Amino acid sequence: VSWLFNPTRSEITSLDSGNIDDILNNADVALVNFYADWCRFSQMLHPIFEEASNVIKEEYPDKNQVVFARVDCDQHSDIAQRYRISKYPTLKLFRNGMMMKREYRGQRSVTAIADYIRQQKSNPIREVQDLEEINSLDRSRRSIVGYFEQKDSDNYRTFERVANILHDDCVFLSAIGAISKAERFSGDNVIYKPPGENAPDMVYLGSLTNFDLIYAWTQDKCVPLVREITFENGEELTEEGLPFLILFHMKDDLESLEKFQQEVARQLISEKGTINFLHADCDKFRHPLLHIQKTPADCPVIAIDSFRHMYVFPDFSDLSVPGKLKQFVLDLHSGKLHREFHHGPDPTDVAPGQPIQDLASSPPESSFQKLAPSEHRYTLLREKDEL
């Protein structure tokens, strides 16, 4: 190895299983470089990461304001596995110990990394000076509004912590003091304003100092149950590690999307932590459709991508049949979908006297498992392909 860490130049913290939780939990913001010594791109990033740390340290001298840290994934494979690191180098952002879903994907330069940290340190809450600003909000976006008697309070600090984590998903605003009094008839108050001019506001009814409660409530409001997958966020969604249930629909076919959203909410809310619910533009995602022998002319189409194979929901018109969509997902988890592609219907699903079909074909391969590797990052998938 031709490069060495020089601790006199910067204060990059090496993380291991003994110190990682303590260091990350006490850092307002931490940028962690998950690397491997043998990886050429890791070697290229190291001096850049080190210099960006030096620049930021000048602006944020308090050691807990911003932490630049590193994890040697060969030496600490348990940590790499814990955070589902599959390519090197990977830069992950943490806030008070919580890993953000969106990893750093900007340019690998000192300026870009430093600007990214400055952005993360900027105030995510816009303080309004007149309640009319709230009445004239852009209702195409999700907004969270907090009404507080004062900033110097536990209630506001908890609200600020939530906003720091979810500001990419919602607009956060606050009204402080006298101008917010009309909205504080029962104390400090937080409301959610959903998209749509006539959509009714929703009020948070839990404790404003209980971070876990208000974070869970806000995340539920800010992050749609059914998200759109695009070329820009495809790798990010893949890295969440959950299989995809995808509706492929034409961009202007909002009726099918609404039906899908309704049935996901009705049938699959209990499966939220086991599968990602997504929708995709048929025209843009022609390649995944080809994997399941479909074209945009066949849309709307529902399919599951397990990251091993793709499985097609038999008939979109069956979407509203009670329990049908849920059973499709349960059949993925039980292995039934994979089994039936190889051996035909399970014996219990075949009518008496009907022969069981033995299928020689395998299910279509996953479309999203092998996302195109970045030229600035070595992926483990590439290594496997070469082997």
ZIKA-V150058 format. One record per backbone hydrogen bond with DSSP energy under -1.0 kcal/mol. CO is the residue of the C=O (numbers start at 1). NH is the residue of the N-H. If there is no record, write none. Layout:
BEGIN
CO,NH  CO,NH
END
This chain:
BEGIN
6,9  13,70  16,20  19,23  20,24  21,25  22,26  24,27  27,96  29,67  30,94  31,69  32,92  33,71  34,90  35,73  36,39  39,43  40,44  41,45  42,46  45,49  46,50  47,51  48,52  49,53  50,54  51,55  52,56  53,57  54,58  56,60  62,65  64,28  65,29  67,31  68,13  69,33  70,15  71,35  72,76  76,80  77,81  78,82  79,83  80,85  81,84  86,380  88,378  90,34  91,104  92,32  93,100  94,30  95,98  98,95  107,109  109,113  110,114  111,115  112,116  113,117  114,118  115,119  116,120  117,121  126,174  130,133  131,135  132,136  134,137  138,141  139,196  142,171  143,193  144,173  145,191  146,175  147,189  148,177  151,153  153,157  154,158  155,159  156,160  157,161  158,162  159,163  160,164  161,165  162,166  163,167  166,169  166,170  171,144  172,126  173,146  174,128  175,148  177,180  178,181  180,183  181,184  184,187  189,147  190,204  191,145  192,202  193,143  196,199  202,192  209,211  210,214  211,215  212,216  213,217  214,218  215,219  216,220  217,221  218,222  219,223  227,279  230,234  233,237  234,238  235,239  237,240  238,241  243,276  244,305  245,278  246,303  247,280  248,301  249,282  250,253  252,254  253,257  254,258  255,259  256,260  257,261  258,262  259,263  260,264  261,265  262,266  263,267  264,268  268,271  269,272  271,274  271,275  276,245  277,227  278,247  279,229  280,249  281,285  285,289  286,290  287,291  289,294  290,293  295,298  296,299  301,248  302,313  303,246  304,311  305,244  308,366  309,306  311,304  315,318  316,319  318,321  321,324  323,327  324,328  325,329  326,330  327,331  329,333  330,334  331,337  335,339  336,340  337,341  338,342  339,343  340,344  346,349  347,350  351,354  364,310  374,377  378,88  379,383  380,384  381,385  382,386  383,387
END
